[in-house]
Amino acid sequence: MEVAFAPEVVGVRDSKNTAPRLAFAPTSWRAFLGKLPER
């Protein structure tokens, strides 16, 4: 998985398959990460 950060968007894609791609607003990305269990 590749994650790219820009001021307006966080992009996520599979490093072996370049399509499809997902894009999140930075606030949505932080909310998503905050819901993951810690390991």
mmCIF entry with sequence, helices, sheets and N, C-alpha, C, O atoms, coordinates in Angstrom:
data_MODEL
# 
_entry.id   MODEL 
# 
_entity.id                         1 
_entity.type                       polymer 
_entity.pdbx_number_of_molecules   1 
# 
_entity_poly.entity_id                      1 
_entity_poly.type                           'polypeptide(L)' 
_entity_poly.nstd_linkage                   no 
_entity_poly.nstd_monomer                   no 
_entity_poly.pdbx_seq_one_letter_code       MEVAFAPEVVGVRDSKNTAPRLAFAPTSWRAFLGKLPER 
_entity_poly.pdbx_seq_one_letter_code_can   MEVAFAPEVVGVRDSKNTAPRLAFAPTSWRAFLGKLPER 
_entity_poly.pdbx_strand_id                 A 
# 
loop_
_entity_poly_seq.entity_id 
_entity_poly_seq.num 
_entity_poly_seq.mon_id 
_entity_poly_seq.hetero 
1 1  MET n 
1 2  GLU n 
1 3  VAL n 
1 4  ALA n 
1 5  PHE n 
1 6  ALA n 
1 7  PRO n 
1 8  GLU n 
1 9  VAL n 
1 10 VAL n 
1 11 GLY n 
1 12 VAL n 
1 13 ARG n 
1 14 ASP n 
1 15 SER n 
1 16 LYS n 
1 17 ASN n 
1 18 THR n 
1 19 ALA n 
1 20 PRO n 
1 21 ARG n 
1 22 LEU n 
1 23 ALA n 
1 24 PHE n 
1 25 ALA n 
1 26 PRO n 
1 27 THR n 
1 28 SER n 
1 29 TRP n 
1 30 ARG n 
1 31 ALA n 
1 32 PHE n 
1 33 LEU n 
1 34 GLY n 
1 35 LYS n 
1 36 LEU n 
1 37 PRO n 
1 38 GLU n 
1 39 ARG n 
# 
_struct_asym.id          A 
_struct_asym.entity_id   1 
# 
_struct_conf.conf_type_id            HELX_P 
_struct_conf.id                      HELX_P1 
_struct_conf.pdbx_PDB_helix_id       AA1 
_struct_conf.beg_label_comp_id       PRO 
_struct_conf.beg_label_asym_id       A 
_struct_conf.beg_label_seq_id        26 
_struct_conf.pdbx_beg_PDB_ins_code   ? 
_struct_conf.end_label_comp_id       GLY 
_struct_conf.end_label_asym_id       A 
_struct_conf.end_label_seq_id        34 
_struct_conf.pdbx_end_PDB_ins_code   ? 
_struct_conf.beg_auth_comp_id        PRO 
_struct_conf.beg_auth_asym_id        A 
_struct_conf.beg_auth_seq_id         26 
_struct_conf.end_auth_comp_id        GLY 
_struct_conf.end_auth_asym_id        A 
_struct_conf.end_auth_seq_id         34 
_struct_conf.pdbx_PDB_helix_class    1 
_struct_conf.details                 ? 
_struct_conf.pdbx_PDB_helix_length   9 
# 
_struct_conf_type.id          HELX_P 
_struct_conf_type.criteria    ? 
_struct_conf_type.reference   ? 
# 
_struct_sheet.id               AA1 
_struct_sheet.type             ? 
_struct_sheet.number_strands   3 
_struct_sheet.details          ? 
# 
loop_
_struct_sheet_order.sheet_id 
_struct_sheet_order.range_id_1 
_struct_sheet_order.range_id_2 
_struct_sheet_order.offset 
_struct_sheet_order.sense 
AA1 1 2 ? anti-parallel 
AA1 2 3 ? anti-parallel 
# 
loop_
_struct_sheet_range.sheet_id 
_struct_sheet_range.id 
_struct_sheet_range.beg_label_comp_id 
_struct_sheet_range.beg_label_asym_id 
_struct_sheet_range.beg_label_seq_id 
_struct_sheet_range.pdbx_beg_PDB_ins_code 
_struct_sheet_range.end_label_comp_id 
_struct_sheet_range.end_label_asym_id 
_struct_sheet_range.end_label_seq_id 
_struct_sheet_range.pdbx_end_PDB_ins_code 
_struct_sheet_range.beg_auth_comp_id 
_struct_sheet_range.beg_auth_asym_id 
_struct_sheet_range.beg_auth_seq_id 
_struct_sheet_range.end_auth_comp_id 
_struct_sheet_range.end_auth_asym_id 
_struct_sheet_range.end_auth_seq_id 
AA1 1 GLU A 2  ? PHE A 5  ? GLU A 2  PHE A 5  
AA1 2 VAL A 10 ? ARG A 13 ? VAL A 10 ARG A 13 
AA1 3 ARG A 21 ? PHE A 24 ? ARG A 21 PHE A 24 
# 
loop_
_atom_site.group_PDB 
_atom_site.id 
_atom_site.type_symbol 
_atom_site.label_atom_id 
_atom_site.label_alt_id 
_atom_site.label_comp_id 
_atom_site.label_asym_id 
_atom_site.label_entity_id 
_atom_site.label_seq_id 
_atom_site.pdbx_PDB_ins_code 
_atom_site.Cartn_x 
_atom_site.Cartn_y 
_atom_site.Cartn_z 
_atom_site.occupancy 
_atom_site.B_iso_or_equiv 
_atom_site.pdbx_formal_charge 
_atom_site.auth_seq_id 
_atom_site.auth_comp_id 
_atom_site.auth_asym_id 
_atom_site.auth_atom_id 
_atom_site.pdbx_PDB_model_num 
ATOM 1   N N  . MET A 1 1  ? 0.839   -1.143 0.000  1.00 0.00 ? 1  MET A N  1 
ATOM 2   C CA . MET A 1 1  ? 0.000   0.000  0.000  1.00 0.00 ? 1  MET A CA 1 
ATOM 3   C C  . MET A 1 1  ? 0.898   1.223  0.000  1.00 0.00 ? 1  MET A C  1 
ATOM 4   O O  . MET A 1 1  ? 1.917   1.263  0.689  1.00 0.00 ? 1  MET A O  1 
ATOM 5   N N  . GLU A 1 2  ? 0.508   2.214  -0.778 1.00 0.00 ? 2  GLU A N  1 
ATOM 6   C CA . GLU A 1 2  ? 1.205   3.494  -0.801 1.00 0.00 ? 2  GLU A CA 1 
ATOM 7   C C  . GLU A 1 2  ? 0.257   4.569  -0.300 1.00 0.00 ? 2  GLU A C  1 
ATOM 8   O O  . GLU A 1 2  ? -0.917  4.599  -0.670 1.00 0.00 ? 2  GLU A O  1 
ATOM 9   N N  . VAL A 1 3  ? 0.770   5.441  0.535  1.00 0.00 ? 3  VAL A N  1 
ATOM 10  C CA . VAL A 1 3  ? -0.016  6.559  1.059  1.00 0.00 ? 3  VAL A CA 1 
ATOM 11  C C  . VAL A 1 3  ? 0.738   7.832  0.713  1.00 0.00 ? 3  VAL A C  1 
ATOM 12  O O  . VAL A 1 3  ? 1.927   7.957  1.008  1.00 0.00 ? 3  VAL A O  1 
ATOM 13  N N  . ALA A 1 4  ? 0.050   8.770  0.091  1.00 0.00 ? 4  ALA A N  1 
ATOM 14  C CA . ALA A 1 4  ? 0.657   10.051 -0.286 1.00 0.00 ? 4  ALA A CA 1 
ATOM 15  C C  . ALA A 1 4  ? -0.096  11.172 0.412  1.00 0.00 ? 4  ALA A C  1 
ATOM 16  O O  . ALA A 1 4  ? -1.327  11.200 0.417  1.00 0.00 ? 4  ALA A O  1 
ATOM 17  N N  . PHE A 1 5  ? 0.648   12.086 0.994  1.00 0.00 ? 5  PHE A N  1 
ATOM 18  C CA . PHE A 1 5  ? 0.051   13.203 1.721  1.00 0.00 ? 5  PHE A CA 1 
ATOM 19  C C  . PHE A 1 5  ? 0.285   14.499 0.962  1.00 0.00 ? 5  PHE A C  1 
ATOM 20  O O  . PHE A 1 5  ? 1.393   14.777 0.504  1.00 0.00 ? 5  PHE A O  1 
ATOM 21  N N  . ALA A 1 6  ? -0.766  15.279 0.838  1.00 0.00 ? 6  ALA A N  1 
ATOM 22  C CA . ALA A 1 6  ? -0.705  16.627 0.282  1.00 0.00 ? 6  ALA A CA 1 
ATOM 23  C C  . ALA A 1 6  ? -1.553  17.511 1.194  1.00 0.00 ? 6  ALA A C  1 
ATOM 24  O O  . ALA A 1 6  ? -2.351  16.985 1.971  1.00 0.00 ? 6  ALA A O  1 
ATOM 25  N N  . PRO A 1 7  ? -1.411  18.813 1.127  1.00 0.00 ? 7  PRO A N  1 
ATOM 26  C CA . PRO A 1 7  ? -2.179  19.669 2.037  1.00 0.00 ? 7  PRO A CA 1 
ATOM 27  C C  . PRO A 1 7  ? -3.697  19.456 1.969  1.00 0.00 ? 7  PRO A C  1 
ATOM 28  O O  . PRO A 1 7  ? -4.378  19.584 2.987  1.00 0.00 ? 7  PRO A O  1 
ATOM 29  N N  . GLU A 1 8  ? -4.224  19.142 0.814  1.00 0.00 ? 8  GLU A N  1 
ATOM 30  C CA . GLU A 1 8  ? -5.670  19.045 0.637  1.00 0.00 ? 8  GLU A CA 1 
ATOM 31  C C  . GLU A 1 8  ? -6.208  17.619 0.610  1.00 0.00 ? 8  GLU A C  1 
ATOM 32  O O  . GLU A 1 8  ? -7.418  17.421 0.717  1.00 0.00 ? 8  GLU A O  1 
ATOM 33  N N  . VAL A 1 9  ? -5.337  16.620 0.469  1.00 0.00 ? 9  VAL A N  1 
ATOM 34  C CA . VAL A 1 9  ? -5.824  15.255 0.260  1.00 0.00 ? 9  VAL A CA 1 
ATOM 35  C C  . VAL A 1 9  ? -4.786  14.230 0.720  1.00 0.00 ? 9  VAL A C  1 
ATOM 36  O O  . VAL A 1 9  ? -3.582  14.486 0.718  1.00 0.00 ? 9  VAL A O  1 
ATOM 37  N N  . VAL A 1 10 ? -5.296  13.063 1.112  1.00 0.00 ? 10 VAL A N  1 
ATOM 38  C CA . VAL A 1 10 ? -4.461  11.897 1.404  1.00 0.00 ? 10 VAL A CA 1 
ATOM 39  C C  . VAL A 1 10 ? -4.851  10.846 0.378  1.00 0.00 ? 10 VAL A C  1 
ATOM 40  O O  . VAL A 1 10 ? -6.015  10.452 0.308  1.00 0.00 ? 10 VAL A O  1 
ATOM 41  N N  . GLY A 1 11 ? -3.896  10.388 -0.416 1.00 0.00 ? 11 GLY A N  1 
ATOM 42  C CA . GLY A 1 11 ? -4.166  9.395  -1.449 1.00 0.00 ? 11 GLY A CA 1 
ATOM 43  C C  . GLY A 1 11 ? -3.665  8.025  -1.025 1.00 0.00 ? 11 GLY A C  1 
ATOM 44  O O  . GLY A 1 11 ? -2.587  7.908  -0.443 1.00 0.00 ? 11 GLY A O  1 
ATOM 45  N N  . VAL A 1 12 ? -4.444  6.989  -1.314 1.00 0.00 ? 12 VAL A N  1 
ATOM 46  C CA . VAL A 1 12 ? -4.086  5.621  -0.950 1.00 0.00 ? 12 VAL A CA 1 
ATOM 47  C C  . VAL A 1 12 ? -4.269  4.735  -2.172 1.00 0.00 ? 12 VAL A C  1 
ATOM 48  O O  . VAL A 1 12 ? -5.275  4.830  -2.873 1.00 0.00 ? 12 VAL A O  1 
ATOM 49  N N  . ARG A 1 13 ? -3.288  3.872  -2.421 1.00 0.00 ? 13 ARG A N  1 
ATOM 50  C CA . ARG A 1 13 ? -3.417  2.914  -3.525 1.00 0.00 ? 13 ARG A CA 1 
ATOM 51  C C  . ARG A 1 13 ? -2.621  1.662  -3.228 1.00 0.00 ? 13 ARG A C  1 
ATOM 52  O O  . ARG A 1 13 ? -1.727  1.658  -2.382 1.00 0.00 ? 13 ARG A O  1 
ATOM 53  N N  . ASP A 1 14 ? -2.957  0.609  -3.933 1.00 0.00 ? 14 ASP A N  1 
ATOM 54  C CA . ASP A 1 14 ? -2.211  -0.647 -3.862 1.00 0.00 ? 14 ASP A CA 1 
ATOM 55  C C  . ASP A 1 14 ? -0.938  -0.457 -4.678 1.00 0.00 ? 14 ASP A C  1 
ATOM 56  O O  . ASP A 1 14 ? -1.015  -0.070 -5.844 1.00 0.00 ? 14 ASP A O  1 
ATOM 57  N N  . SER A 1 15 ? 0.206   -0.714 -4.108 1.00 0.00 ? 15 SER A N  1 
ATOM 58  C CA . SER A 1 15 ? 1.463   -0.477 -4.812 1.00 0.00 ? 15 SER A CA 1 
ATOM 59  C C  . SER A 1 15 ? 1.668   -1.398 -6.015 1.00 0.00 ? 15 SER A C  1 
ATOM 60  O O  . SER A 1 15 ? 2.468   -1.087 -6.898 1.00 0.00 ? 15 SER A O  1 
ATOM 61  N N  . LYS A 1 16 ? 0.961   -2.521 -6.061 1.00 0.00 ? 16 LYS A N  1 
ATOM 62  C CA . LYS A 1 16 ? 1.101   -3.446 -7.185 1.00 0.00 ? 16 LYS A CA 1 
ATOM 63  C C  . LYS A 1 16 ? 0.019   -3.263 -8.236 1.00 0.00 ? 16 LYS A C  1 
ATOM 64  O O  . LYS A 1 16 ? 0.178   -3.700 -9.376 1.00 0.00 ? 16 LYS A O  1 
ATOM 65  N N  . ASN A 1 17 ? -1.068  -2.627 -7.867 1.00 0.00 ? 17 ASN A N  1 
ATOM 66  C CA . ASN A 1 17 ? -2.182  -2.400 -8.786 1.00 0.00 ? 17 ASN A CA 1 
ATOM 67  C C  . ASN A 1 17 ? -2.562  -0.929 -8.646 1.00 0.00 ? 17 ASN A C  1 
ATOM 68  O O  . ASN A 1 17 ? -3.186  -0.542 -7.658 1.00 0.00 ? 17 ASN A O  1 
ATOM 69  N N  . THR A 1 18 ? -2.195  -0.116 -9.618 1.00 0.00 ? 18 THR A N  1 
ATOM 70  C CA . THR A 1 18 ? -2.337  1.334  -9.471 1.00 0.00 ? 18 THR A CA 1 
ATOM 71  C C  . THR A 1 18 ? -3.774  1.837  -9.586 1.00 0.00 ? 18 THR A C  1 
ATOM 72  O O  . THR A 1 18 ? -4.021  3.019  -9.350 1.00 0.00 ? 18 THR A O  1 
ATOM 73  N N  . ALA A 1 19 ? -4.710  0.994  -9.934 1.00 0.00 ? 19 ALA A N  1 
ATOM 74  C CA . ALA A 1 19 ? -6.122  1.418  -9.975 1.00 0.00 ? 19 ALA A CA 1 
ATOM 75  C C  . ALA A 1 19 ? -6.933  0.393  -9.197 1.00 0.00 ? 19 ALA A C  1 
ATOM 76  O O  . ALA A 1 19 ? -6.595  -0.787 -9.288 1.00 0.00 ? 19 ALA A O  1 
ATOM 77  N N  . PRO A 1 20 ? -7.922  0.715  -8.477 1.00 0.00 ? 20 PRO A N  1 
ATOM 78  C CA . PRO A 1 20 ? -8.418  2.063  -8.193 1.00 0.00 ? 20 PRO A CA 1 
ATOM 79  C C  . PRO A 1 20 ? -7.609  2.725  -7.086 1.00 0.00 ? 20 PRO A C  1 
ATOM 80  O O  . PRO A 1 20 ? -6.832  2.085  -6.378 1.00 0.00 ? 20 PRO A O  1 
ATOM 81  N N  . ARG A 1 21 ? -7.818  4.013  -6.966 1.00 0.00 ? 21 ARG A N  1 
ATOM 82  C CA . ARG A 1 21 ? -7.165  4.810  -5.922 1.00 0.00 ? 21 ARG A CA 1 
ATOM 83  C C  . ARG A 1 21 ? -8.239  5.401  -5.025 1.00 0.00 ? 21 ARG A C  1 
ATOM 84  O O  . ARG A 1 21 ? -9.364  5.641  -5.465 1.00 0.00 ? 21 ARG A O  1 
ATOM 85  N N  . LEU A 1 22 ? -7.895  5.630  -3.788 1.00 0.00 ? 22 LEU A N  1 
ATOM 86  C CA . LEU A 1 22 ? -8.809  6.268  -2.839 1.00 0.00 ? 22 LEU A CA 1 
ATOM 87  C C  . LEU A 1 22 ? -8.222  7.602  -2.433 1.00 0.00 ? 22 LEU A C  1 
ATOM 88  O O  . LEU A 1 22 ? -7.004  7.744  -2.323 1.00 0.00 ? 22 LEU A O  1 
ATOM 89  N N  . ALA A 1 23 ? -9.077  8.572  -2.211 1.00 0.00 ? 23 ALA A N  1 
ATOM 90  C CA . ALA A 1 23 ? -8.631  9.884  -1.743 1.00 0.00 ? 23 ALA A CA 1 
ATOM 91  C C  . ALA A 1 23 ? -9.495  10.305 -0.568 1.00 0.00 ? 23 ALA A C  1 
ATOM 92  O O  . ALA A 1 23 ? -10.716 10.152 -0.595 1.00 0.00 ? 23 ALA A O  1 
ATOM 93  N N  . PHE A 1 24 ? -8.857  10.832 0.457  1.00 0.00 ? 24 PHE A N  1 
ATOM 94  C CA . PHE A 1 24 ? -9.544  11.260 1.665  1.00 0.00 ? 24 PHE A CA 1 
ATOM 95  C C  . PHE A 1 24 ? -9.143  12.680 2.009  1.00 0.00 ? 24 PHE A C  1 
ATOM 96  O O  . PHE A 1 24 ? -8.019  13.099 1.735  1.00 0.00 ? 24 PHE A O  1 
ATOM 97  N N  . ALA A 1 25 ? -10.050 13.410 2.602  1.00 0.00 ? 25 ALA A N  1 
ATOM 98  C CA . ALA A 1 25 ? -9.685  14.687 3.219  1.00 0.00 ? 25 ALA A CA 1 
ATOM 99  C C  . ALA A 1 25 ? -8.827  14.367 4.431  1.00 0.00 ? 25 ALA A C  1 
ATOM 100 O O  . ALA A 1 25 ? -9.045  13.338 5.069  1.00 0.00 ? 25 ALA A O  1 
ATOM 101 N N  . PRO A 1 26 ? -7.861  15.209 4.771  1.00 0.00 ? 26 PRO A N  1 
ATOM 102 C CA . PRO A 1 26 ? -6.996  14.925 5.926  1.00 0.00 ? 26 PRO A CA 1 
ATOM 103 C C  . PRO A 1 26 ? -7.774  14.667 7.222  1.00 0.00 ? 26 PRO A C  1 
ATOM 104 O O  . PRO A 1 26 ? -7.370  13.817 8.014  1.00 0.00 ? 26 PRO A O  1 
ATOM 105 N N  . THR A 1 27 ? -8.870  15.375 7.452  1.00 0.00 ? 27 THR A N  1 
ATOM 106 C CA . THR A 1 27 ? -9.643  15.142 8.676  1.00 0.00 ? 27 THR A CA 1 
ATOM 107 C C  . THR A 1 27 ? -10.297 13.762 8.671  1.00 0.00 ? 27 THR A C  1 
ATOM 108 O O  . THR A 1 27 ? -10.389 13.116 9.715  1.00 0.00 ? 27 THR A O  1 
ATOM 109 N N  . SER A 1 28 ? -10.746 13.312 7.513  1.00 0.00 ? 28 SER A N  1 
ATOM 110 C CA . SER A 1 28 ? -11.332 11.968 7.412  1.00 0.00 ? 28 SER A CA 1 
ATOM 111 C C  . SER A 1 28 ? -10.275 10.897 7.637  1.00 0.00 ? 28 SER A C  1 
ATOM 112 O O  . SER A 1 28 ? -10.545 9.886  8.284  1.00 0.00 ? 28 SER A O  1 
ATOM 113 N N  . TRP A 1 29 ? -9.084  11.107 7.113  1.00 0.00 ? 29 TRP A N  1 
ATOM 114 C CA . TRP A 1 29 ? -7.983  10.149 7.287  1.00 0.00 ? 29 TRP A CA 1 
ATOM 115 C C  . TRP A 1 29 ? -7.623  10.020 8.765  1.00 0.00 ? 29 TRP A C  1 
ATOM 116 O O  . TRP A 1 29 ? -7.441  8.910  9.265  1.00 0.00 ? 29 TRP A O  1 
ATOM 117 N N  . ARG A 1 30 ? -7.519  11.160 9.469  1.00 0.00 ? 30 ARG A N  1 
ATOM 118 C CA . ARG A 1 30 ? -7.207  11.115 10.899 1.00 0.00 ? 30 ARG A CA 1 
ATOM 119 C C  . ARG A 1 30 ? -8.307  10.410 11.679 1.00 0.00 ? 30 ARG A C  1 
ATOM 120 O O  . ARG A 1 30 ? -8.017  9.665  12.615 1.00 0.00 ? 30 ARG A O  1 
ATOM 121 N N  . ALA A 1 31 ? -9.556  10.631 11.312 1.00 0.00 ? 31 ALA A N  1 
ATOM 122 C CA . ALA A 1 31 ? -10.669 9.961  11.993 1.00 0.00 ? 31 ALA A CA 1 
ATOM 123 C C  . ALA A 1 31 ? -10.595 8.451  11.763 1.00 0.00 ? 31 ALA A C  1 
ATOM 124 O O  . ALA A 1 31 ? -10.828 7.672  12.687 1.00 0.00 ? 31 ALA A O  1 
ATOM 125 N N  . PHE A 1 32 ? -10.271 8.035  10.536 1.00 0.00 ? 32 PHE A N  1 
ATOM 126 C CA . PHE A 1 32 ? -10.139 6.616  10.215 1.00 0.00 ? 32 PHE A CA 1 
ATOM 127 C C  . PHE A 1 32 ? -9.025  5.979  11.046 1.00 0.00 ? 32 PHE A C  1 
ATOM 128 O O  . PHE A 1 32 ? -9.220  4.914  11.632 1.00 0.00 ? 32 PHE A O  1 
ATOM 129 N N  . LEU A 1 33 ? -7.871  6.620  11.096 1.00 0.00 ? 33 LEU A N  1 
ATOM 130 C CA . LEU A 1 33 ? -6.753  6.070  11.862 1.00 0.00 ? 33 LEU A CA 1 
ATOM 131 C C  . LEU A 1 33 ? -7.067  6.010  13.350 1.00 0.00 ? 33 LEU A C  1 
ATOM 132 O O  . LEU A 1 33 ? -6.607  5.106  14.048 1.00 0.00 ? 33 LEU A O  1 
ATOM 133 N N  . GLY A 1 34 ? -7.846  6.963  13.836 1.00 0.00 ? 34 GLY A N  1 
ATOM 134 C CA . GLY A 1 34 ? -8.203  6.976  15.243 1.00 0.00 ? 34 GLY A CA 1 
ATOM 135 C C  . GLY A 1 34 ? -9.110  5.826  15.652 1.00 0.00 ? 34 GLY A C  1 
ATOM 136 O O  . GLY A 1 34 ? -9.212  5.519  16.840 1.00 0.00 ? 34 GLY A O  1 
ATOM 137 N N  . LYS A 1 35 ? -9.766  5.187  14.698 1.00 0.00 ? 35 LYS A N  1 
ATOM 138 C CA . LYS A 1 35 ? -10.680 4.072  14.998 1.00 0.00 ? 35 LYS A CA 1 
ATOM 139 C C  . LYS A 1 35 ? -9.998  2.706  14.892 1.00 0.00 ? 35 LYS A C  1 
ATOM 140 O O  . LYS A 1 35 ? -10.594 1.689  15.249 1.00 0.00 ? 35 LYS A O  1 
ATOM 141 N N  . LEU A 1 36 ? -8.769  2.677  14.410 1.00 0.00 ? 36 LEU A N  1 
ATOM 142 C CA . LEU A 1 36 ? -8.056  1.403  14.300 1.00 0.00 ? 36 LEU A CA 1 
ATOM 143 C C  . LEU A 1 36 ? -7.560  0.956  15.672 1.00 0.00 ? 36 LEU A C  1 
ATOM 144 O O  . LEU A 1 36 ? -7.140  1.788  16.477 1.00 0.00 ? 36 LEU A O  1 
ATOM 145 N N  . PRO A 1 37 ? -7.604  -0.338 15.945 1.00 0.00 ? 37 PRO A N  1 
ATOM 146 C CA . PRO A 1 37 ? -7.073  -0.820 17.220 1.00 0.00 ? 37 PRO A CA 1 
ATOM 147 C C  . PRO A 1 37 ? -5.543  -0.692 17.237 1.00 0.00 ? 37 PRO A C  1 
ATOM 148 O O  . PRO A 1 37 ? -4.887  -0.839 16.206 1.00 0.00 ? 37 PRO A O  1 
ATOM 149 N N  . GLU A 1 38 ? -5.001  -0.423 18.398 1.00 0.00 ? 38 GLU A N  1 
ATOM 150 C CA . GLU A 1 38 ? -3.543  -0.333 18.527 1.00 0.00 ? 38 GLU A CA 1 
ATOM 151 C C  . GLU A 1 38 ? -2.952  -1.721 18.585 1.00 0.00 ? 38 GLU A C  1 
ATOM 152 O O  . GLU A 1 38 ? -3.557  -2.645 19.128 1.00 0.00 ? 38 GLU A O  1 
ATOM 153 N N  . ARG A 1 39 ? -1.781  -1.863 18.028 1.00 0.00 ? 39 ARG A N  1 
ATOM 154 C CA . ARG A 1 39 ? -1.086  -3.152 18.055 1.00 0.00 ? 39 ARG A CA 1 
ATOM 155 C C  . ARG A 1 39 ? 0.240   -2.985 18.683 1.00 0.00 ? 39 ARG A C  1 
ATOM 156 O O  . ARG A 1 39 ? 0.991   -3.952 18.806 1.00 0.00 ? 39 ARG A O  1 
# 
